[in-house]
Amino acid sequence: MDQTPAEYFTERGFGLAFSTQTEDELLAVYSKAAGWSRKQLKKRLKDGSVGPVFANLQAPNGTVLTAYGTGATEDAAAERAMRRWGAEQGD
């Protein structure tokens, strides 16, 4: 792919920004969303299925889609966000 993740999402009308969460912040998110314990979170961080870096999409109306992609790095989070977009939007 020749586009950067920022270009990819800009073309689709969204801004791309990144944020990094501490383990406690991640636990608050995932315990509420999925009922994970700290042990479950640590396991998923270790296996790479989630990461502390969130790729967040901002819509023109100001709505933010937080953690649209997650990863250990910005590149990994952006890649996951692009794959998710493709799967959900058929892109």
C-alpha positions as CSV (number, residue, x, y, z in Angstrom):
1,M,0.0,0.0,0.0
2,D,1.4,3.4,-1.0
3,Q,-0.7,5.4,1.4
4,T,0.2,6.3,4.9
5,P,-2.5,5.4,7.5
6,A,-3.2,9.2,7.9
7,E,-3.8,9.5,4.2
8,Y,-5.9,6.4,4.1
9,F,-8.3,7.8,6.8
10,T,-8.2,11.3,5.5
11,E,-9.5,10.0,2.2
12,R,-12.4,8.5,4.1
13,G,-13.2,11.7,6.0
14,F,-11.5,10.9,9.3
15,G,-8.5,12.3,11.2
16,L,-6.1,9.8,12.8
17,A,-4.6,10.4,16.2
18,F,-2.8,8.2,18.6
19,S,-2.9,7.9,22.4
20,T,-1.0,5.6,24.8
21,Q,-2.6,4.1,27.9
22,T,-1.1,2.9,31.1
23,E,-1.9,-0.6,32.2
24,D,-4.4,0.8,34.8
25,E,-6.2,2.8,32.0
26,L,-6.3,-0.3,29.8
27,L,-7.7,-2.4,32.7
28,A,-10.5,0.2,33.2
29,V,-11.4,0.1,29.5
30,Y,-11.3,-3.7,29.1
31,S,-12.8,-4.6,32.4
32,K,-15.8,-2.4,31.6
33,A,-16.1,-3.5,27.9
34,A,-15.2,-7.2,28.2
35,G,-15.1,-8.0,31.9
36,W,-11.4,-8.7,31.8
37,S,-9.3,-9.1,35.0
38,R,-5.8,-7.7,35.2
39,K,-4.5,-11.3,34.6
40,Q,-6.6,-11.5,31.4
41,L,-5.4,-8.1,30.2
42,K,-1.7,-9.0,30.8
43,K,-2.1,-12.2,28.8
44,R,-3.6,-10.3,25.9
45,L,-0.9,-7.6,26.1
46,K,1.7,-10.4,26.0
47,D,0.2,-12.2,23.1
48,G,-0.2,-9.0,21.2
49,S,-4.0,-9.2,20.7
50,V,-4.3,-5.7,22.3
51,G,-1.7,-3.0,22.9
52,P,-1.3,0.2,24.9
53,V,-1.3,2.4,21.8
54,F,-4.8,3.3,20.4
55,A,-5.4,4.5,16.9
56,N,-8.3,6.9,17.3
57,L,-10.5,8.2,14.4
58,Q,-12.1,11.7,14.5
59,A,-15.1,12.3,12.4
60,P,-15.8,15.7,10.8
61,N,-18.7,16.2,13.3
62,G,-16.2,15.8,16.2
63,T,-17.1,12.3,17.2
64,V,-14.1,10.3,18.2
65,L,-13.9,6.5,17.6
66,T,-11.5,5.6,20.4
67,A,-9.3,2.6,20.0
68,Y,-10.4,1.8,16.5
69,G,-7.1,-0.1,16.3
70,T,-4.7,-1.1,19.1
71,G,-1.1,-2.2,19.1
72,A,2.2,-2.1,20.8
73,T,3.3,0.8,18.5
74,E,1.6,3.5,16.4
75,D,2.3,1.6,13.2
76,A,0.7,-1.6,14.6
77,A,-2.3,0.3,15.9
78,A,-2.8,2.1,12.5
79,E,-2.4,-1.2,10.6
80,R,-5.1,-2.8,12.7
81,A,-7.4,0.2,12.3
82,M,-7.0,0.0,8.5
83,R,-7.7,-3.8,8.5
84,R,-10.8,-3.2,10.7
85,W,-12.0,-0.5,8.4
86,G,-11.6,-2.7,5.4
87,A,-13.5,-5.6,7.1
88,E,-16.3,-3.4,8.3
89,Q,-16.6,-1.1,5.3
90,G,-15.7,-3.6,2.6
91,D,-12.8,-1.4,1.5
